[in-house]
Amino acid sequence: MAPRKAGDVKMLLKVISTGSQAGNCYALIADNREILLLDFGCEPNKILRGIGYRVSDVCGALLTHMHGDHVKAYRWLFQNGIPIFTNDETAEHFEIISGEKMTGKPERIPFEVGSYRVTPFYLPHDNTPNFGFLIDFPDDAGRLLYATDFEYLPYTFKSLKINYFLLECNHQADLVDRSEAKYEHSLRGHSELETVKEIIRVNKTPDMRNVILCHLSSGWSDPKIMQKEVQSVAGKWVKVDVARAGMSVEMSKYPF
């Protein structure tokens, strides 16, 4: 059998749960079977079903920040020996309240989680320490940017030729109810459709393959409009999806 080329390697993104009420959890599943969790803000049984009960294949979990809709299952991860990587502030917070030790990482310094290479960076989230993650897949299968719960993206990544974007697209300005108590938090702590469109416009290269919109507000978003408008910026050669629980996205660096 001929050796497999990097272009033959495919990654799978599994949406286990998404949104403030359901909680946020995504799984990257590599050809070599290694699973990397991106947040774990839902019940452990959902995670188990989402990864096909392959707990032993989970090499680690990346945690963006300390809010419950991203961290709910952390005790279950500890019980199963799954290492959690996050920012120092979040790690210290959970060590104080639970006595358990997450691994705090400095921003913009790459580190390895199994065969994945991860570079974290801070995102503005209403004064809550919050990481975004740039993730290089095993076997040169591509590069993904995961960013959620942010007001804006403080960096430009165009020179890095990112293939896949998993981005929060929380709300649309024209649907926001300004009388609701969560209004100020949503503006300072969550991304708006126009913000996401600008991120795609600024970082778009011929290497872009997939954009997955996640963490939509249940009342302040129209998924069809969001998908259509982001697609208009990304272009016809880029596949734009709206995340929903149970969805799988096959990602290939060279799809043609």
C-alpha positions as CSV (number, residue, x, y, z in Angstrom):
1,M,0.0,0.0,0.0
2,A,1.4,3.4,-1.0
3,P,2.0,5.8,1.9
4,R,-0.8,8.3,2.5
5,K,-0.2,11.9,1.6
6,A,-1.1,14.9,3.8
7,G,-3.9,15.7,1.3
8,D,-5.5,12.3,2.0
9,V,-5.8,12.9,5.7
10,K,-9.2,14.0,6.9
11,M,-10.3,15.5,10.2
12,L,-13.8,15.3,11.7
13,L,-15.4,18.1,13.8
14,K,-18.2,16.7,15.9
15,V,-20.6,19.3,17.4
16,I,-21.6,17.7,20.7
17,S,-23.5,20.6,22.1
18,T,-23.7,24.4,21.3
19,G,-25.4,27.4,22.8
20,S,-25.7,29.1,26.2
21,Q,-28.6,27.0,27.4
22,A,-27.4,23.6,26.0
23,G,-23.8,24.2,26.8
24,N,-20.8,24.2,24.4
25,C,-18.7,21.2,23.5
26,Y,-17.0,20.2,20.3
27,A,-14.6,17.3,19.4
28,L,-11.9,17.2,16.9
29,I,-11.3,13.6,15.8
30,A,-8.2,12.8,13.8
31,D,-7.4,9.9,11.4
32,N,-5.1,8.5,14.1
33,R,-8.1,8.3,16.4
34,E,-6.9,11.0,18.8
35,I,-9.8,13.2,20.1
36,L,-9.3,16.7,21.3
37,L,-12.2,18.4,23.1
38,L,-13.0,22.0,22.7
39,D,-14.8,23.1,25.8
40,F,-17.0,20.7,27.8
41,G,-20.1,22.7,29.0
42,C,-22.7,20.0,28.8
43,E,-23.5,16.7,30.7
44,P,-20.9,14.0,30.5
45,N,-23.3,11.5,28.9
46,K,-23.6,13.9,25.9
47,I,-19.9,13.9,25.6
48,L,-19.7,10.2,25.8
49,R,-22.3,9.7,23.1
50,G,-20.6,12.4,21.0
51,I,-17.2,10.6,21.0
52,G,-18.6,7.2,20.6
53,Y,-17.7,6.3,24.2
54,R,-14.0,6.4,23.2
55,V,-12.7,8.0,26.4
56,S,-9.3,6.4,26.1
57,D,-8.8,8.2,22.7
58,V,-9.3,11.7,24.3
59,C,-5.8,13.2,24.5
60,G,-6.9,16.4,26.2
61,A,-9.4,19.2,26.4
62,L,-9.0,22.9,25.7
63,L,-11.0,25.3,28.0
64,T,-11.7,28.8,26.8
65,H,-13.0,30.3,30.1
66,M,-14.7,29.6,33.4
67,H,-18.4,30.0,32.6
68,G,-20.6,27.1,33.2
69,D,-21.8,26.6,29.6
70,H,-18.2,25.8,28.7
71,V,-16.9,24.0,31.8
72,K,-19.8,22.0,33.2
73,A,-18.3,18.5,32.9
74,Y,-14.9,19.4,34.3
75,R,-15.1,17.0,37.3
76,W,-15.9,14.1,34.9
77,L,-12.8,14.9,32.8
78,F,-10.7,14.9,36.0
79,Q,-12.2,11.6,37.1
80,N,-11.3,10.1,33.7
81,G,-7.7,11.4,33.7
82,I,-8.3,13.8,30.8
83,P,-5.9,16.8,31.0
84,I,-7.4,20.3,30.7
85,F,-5.5,23.2,29.2
86,T,-6.6,26.8,29.8
87,N,-5.4,30.2,30.8
88,D,-3.7,30.7,34.2
89,E,-6.6,32.7,35.7
90,T,-9.1,29.9,34.9
91,A,-6.8,27.2,36.2
92,E,-6.3,29.1,39.5
93,H,-10.0,29.6,39.9
94,F,-10.8,25.9,39.7
95,E,-7.9,24.9,41.8
96,I,-9.3,27.1,44.6
97,I,-12.9,25.9,44.4
98,S,-12.3,22.2,43.7
99,G,-8.7,21.5,44.6
100,E,-8.3,20.0,41.1
101,K,-5.4,21.1,38.9
102,M,-5.9,22.3,35.3
103,T,-2.9,23.3,33.3
104,G,-2.6,27.0,32.8
105,K,-0.7,28.1,29.6
106,P,0.8,31.4,28.6
107,E,-0.7,33.0,25.6
108,R,0.9,32.9,22.1
109,I,3.3,30.0,23.1
110,P,2.6,26.8,21.3
111,F,2.2,23.5,23.1
112,E,1.4,19.9,22.2
113,V,-1.7,17.9,23.1
114,G,-1.2,14.5,21.8
115,S,-0.5,15.0,18.1
116,Y,-2.2,18.4,18.0
117,R,-0.2,21.6,18.2
118,V,-2.1,24.4,20.1
119,T,-1.4,28.1,20.3
120,P,-3.7,30.0,22.8
121,F,-4.4,33.7,22.8
122,Y,-6.6,36.0,24.9
123,L,-10.0,37.2,23.6
124,P,-12.0,40.0,25.2
125,H,-15.1,38.6,27.1
126,D,-16.6,41.2,29.4
127,N,-13.6,41.1,31.8
128,T,-13.5,37.3,32.0
129,P,-10.1,35.8,31.1
130,N,-10.9,33.9,27.9
131,F,-8.7,32.0,25.4
132,G,-9.1,31.4,21.7
133,F,-7.1,28.6,20.2
134,L,-5.2,28.1,17.0
135,I,-4.9,24.4,16.4
136,D,-2.6,22.6,14.0
137,F,-4.0,19.1,13.1
138,P,-1.9,15.9,13.1
139,D,-0.2,14.8,9.9
140,D,-0.3,18.4,8.4
141,A,-4.1,17.9,7.9
142,G,-4.8,21.6,8.3
143,R,-5.2,24.4,10.8
144,L,-8.3,25.5,12.7
145,L,-9.1,28.7,14.6
146,Y,-11.6,28.3,17.5
147,A,-12.9,31.5,19.0
148,T,-16.0,31.9,21.2
149,D,-17.4,34.4,23.7
150,F,-15.6,37.4,22.4
151,E,-16.4,41.0,21.6
152,Y,-13.9,41.3,18.8
153,L,-10.8,39.4,17.5
154,P,-7.7,41.3,18.5
155,Y,-5.4,39.6,16.0
156,T,-5.2,39.1,12.2
157,F,-4.3,35.6,11.0
158,K,-4.2,36.0,7.3
159,S,-0.5,35.1,7.0
160,L,-1.2,31.8,8.7
161,K,-3.6,30.7,5.9
162,I,-6.1,29.1,8.3
163,N,-8.2,26.4,6.7
164,Y,-11.1,26.1,9.2
165,F,-12.9,28.6,11.4
166,L,-15.1,27.6,14.4
167,L,-16.5,30.9,15.4
168,E,-19.2,32.1,17.8
169,C,-21.8,34.1,15.8
170,N,-24.0,34.9,18.8
171,H,-26.5,37.6,17.7
172,Q,-27.6,40.1,15.1
173,A,-27.8,43.8,16.0
174,D,-31.3,44.2,14.6
175,L,-32.7,41.3,16.7
176,V,-31.3,42.3,20.1
177,D,-33.8,43.3,22.7
178,R,-32.1,46.2,24.5
179,S,-34.5,46.0,27.5
180,E,-33.3,42.5,28.5
181,A,-30.9,42.2,31.5
182,K,-28.3,40.3,29.4
183,Y,-28.1,43.1,26.8
184,E,-24.9,44.8,28.1
185,H,-23.2,41.4,28.6
186,S,-24.0,40.2,25.1
187,L,-22.6,43.4,23.6
188,R,-19.3,43.2,25.5
189,G,-19.0,39.5,25.7
190,H,-20.4,37.9,22.6
191,S,-19.7,38.3,18.8
192,E,-22.2,40.0,16.5
193,L,-22.8,38.9,12.9
194,E,-21.1,41.9,11.4
195,T,-18.0,41.2,13.6
196,V,-17.9,37.6,12.3
197,K,-18.2,38.8,8.7
198,E,-15.3,41.2,9.2
199,I,-13.2,38.4,10.6
200,I,-13.8,36.2,7.6
201,R,-13.1,39.2,5.2
202,V,-9.8,40.1,6.9
203,N,-8.5,36.5,7.2
204,K,-9.8,35.0,4.0
205,T,-7.2,33.3,1.8
206,P,-7.5,30.6,-1.0
207,D,-6.7,28.1,1.8
208,M,-10.0,28.7,3.7
209,R,-12.2,25.6,3.5
210,N,-14.8,25.6,6.2
211,V,-16.5,28.2,8.4
212,I,-18.7,26.8,11.2
213,L,-20.8,29.3,13.2
214,C,-21.5,28.3,16.8
215,H,-22.9,29.5,20.1
216,L,-25.9,31.3,18.5
217,S,-28.3,33.1,20.7
218,S,-31.7,31.3,20.9
219,G,-33.7,34.6,20.5
220,W,-31.3,37.1,18.9
221,S,-30.2,35.2,15.8
222,D,-31.6,33.9,12.5
223,P,-29.4,30.9,11.5
224,K,-30.4,31.1,7.8
225,I,-29.6,34.8,7.5
226,M,-26.3,34.3,9.4
227,Q,-25.2,31.5,7.1
228,K,-26.2,33.4,4.0
229,E,-24.4,36.6,4.9
230,V,-21.2,34.9,6.1
231,Q,-21.3,32.8,2.9
232,S,-21.4,36.0,0.8
233,V,-18.2,37.1,2.4
234,A,-16.4,33.7,2.4
235,G,-17.2,33.0,-1.3
236,K,-18.6,30.0,-3.1
237,W,-15.5,27.8,-2.6
238,V,-15.9,27.9,1.2
239,K,-18.5,25.7,3.0
240,V,-20.3,27.7,5.7
241,D,-22.3,25.7,8.3
242,V,-24.3,26.6,11.4
243,A,-23.4,24.3,14.2
244,R,-26.2,22.1,15.7
245,A,-25.9,19.3,18.2
246,G,-25.0,15.9,16.6
247,M,-23.6,17.5,13.4
248,S,-20.3,16.2,11.9
249,V,-18.2,18.3,9.6
250,E,-15.5,16.4,7.6
251,M,-12.6,18.6,7.0
252,S,-10.0,18.0,4.3
253,K,-7.2,20.4,3.5
254,Y,-7.3,19.4,-0.1
255,P,-10.9,18.5,-0.9
256,F,-10.6,18.4,-4.7
